[in-house]
C-alpha cells in the first residue's frame, strides 16, 4: 500500500483575492510539483469576480469562523464551542496560550486568539504536519496561537506590506517562532536580518510567473514598432488604488504629456480606497479624454491589456508610515511580454530593473523625471523594443514560476523531514495570569 503524502497547510488572510494572483499561482505550481495542500482562510472573499485559474485548484479550502469583518451568531457559536472543548481537554494549555496572547505588546484583536484556537483544532483534525503562512502580520499572529495549542510548526512568507507596517518586536517574535522565513526581495531579507534576534533561517524567494501564460503574440507588442502618428501612445498601469503605487504622480505626468501635445492614452487597471480621489484628480487635471480607470480585471484580461500597451508604468513610492512594494508582480508580467517598463528606484525594484538596460527607473515622487521617461520612450520606438526584449530575457532567466516555486517546495519538504525545533515559549503558567 502506498503511504499517503503528508498534508501541508497554507494559511491566508483572504482566499481567493483578485489582487494576490502570485499566491494562487504559487499554490497551483506547488500542486503541479506534487505537494498535497490544504488551504485555510481567515476571511471569506468579498468580491465575486475570480481568476479562471482558480478552477485548477485541487486543495480543499477551510474558512475559519470569524467575528470580523461582520458578526454572525453561528460563527460566534462555533468559536465559543471550540474554546470550551479546548478548556475541557487541557485547560492549562489553553490558559498558557491565552497568557501568551495577553502578554503580547502589540494591539490585541481577540478574534485572532479565537481563530488561532479554532485553527489548532482543524490542524489536528486534518492531520496537517506543517503550516505555511503568507504574510507576517495577522496570519502569522494567528499561527502563533495555533502552534502553542497544536504543536504544528509553521513557516512564513513575508512581503513588503506586512514587514514594514509591523512593529519590529512583534515581527522578531514571529520570526523566532517560525521554522523558516521566505521573503520576495533581497532588500526585505536584509531588513529582516537586522530585526531578527534568533537563528531562524531567512531565505530570498523571488516570485515567479507562469511563462506559458505570458507569451507575446506574433509580431510582438505595439512597443516593438513605431505607431502611426494618428494612433496614441498606449500607456498602461496596473495595481491596487493605494498611495504606495504612486498613481497620483502618474496622473500629474499625464497632465504634462497633454500640455506638451503628446498623443497618448493611459489605462489604469485596479481598484482600491483611492478610487474616488483618482476620479476627482482626472477631472481636475482635464484628463477624461486621455485616462481611463478600467476597474477590476482577471489575470487573463490584464494580459490582454499588456498586449495592447506600448509602455507599462508604475511609479511606486514609500509612504510616510513606511509602506512600500517589494517587486510588484505586474512589472514581471509586463516585462515577460516584452513591454518596456518605467518604475522607481525603491525597495526591491532595483533587483529586477536595471535602468537603461531592461527598463527605466526614476526617483520616487518626481513628476518631471517621470514625464521625461515617458516622453523618451514615446519618441523612440527602437529604445522601447530594446528595453522590452531585455526585460523579457531578465524574467525568463530569473523569475520563472517553475524554478522559483520549486525552491519553496524544497524548503517545505525539508521542514517536513526535519524535527520541529524545541518550543521557545513557557509550557506552564506564570503566576501573573
Secondary structure, DSSP 8 states (H G I E B T S, - for coil): ------EEEEEEEESS-TT-HHHHHHHHHHHHTT-EEEEEEEE--S-----GGGGG--SEEEE---SSSS--HHHHHHHHHHHHHHHHHHHHHHHHHHHHHHH-SS---HHHHHHHHHHHHHHHHHTEEEEEEE-TTHHHHHHHHHHHHH---EEEEE-HHHHHTS-HHHHHHHHHHSSEEEES-HHHHHHHHHH--S--EEEE----B-TTTS---TT--GGGS---TTS-EEEEEES-SSGGG-HHHHHHHHHHHHHTT--EEEEEE--STTHHHHHHHHHHTT-TTTEEEEE---HHHHHHHHHT-SEEEE-----TTS---SS-HHHHHHHHTT-EEEEES-TTHHHH--BTTTBEEE-TT-HHHHHHHHHHHHH-HHHHHHHHHHHHHHHHHH-BHHHHHHHHHHHHHHHHHS------S-SS--TT-
